[in-house]
């Protein structure tokens, strides 16, 4: 499942097919908590990383797009 996270001016937005609608807010942590509360099955299960650490979130950083 893919979730998109963005910051637009002072607002954060979370969008995904799994969500009924995009979520907007000033507090990024509060948005993450809202996603987890609405969809507890989306919270990833901990797994062993290649470095031997326990991790449960994979981030793919994409170059930011800025306004001219």
PyMOL commands that set and color helices and strands:
alter all, ss='L'
color gray80, all
select helices_A, chain A and resi 28-38+40-42
alter helices_A, ss='H'
color red, helices_A
select strands_A, chain A and resi 4-8+11-15+23-25+47-48+54-55
alter strands_A, ss='S'
color yellow, strands_A
deselect
rebuild
show_as cartoon
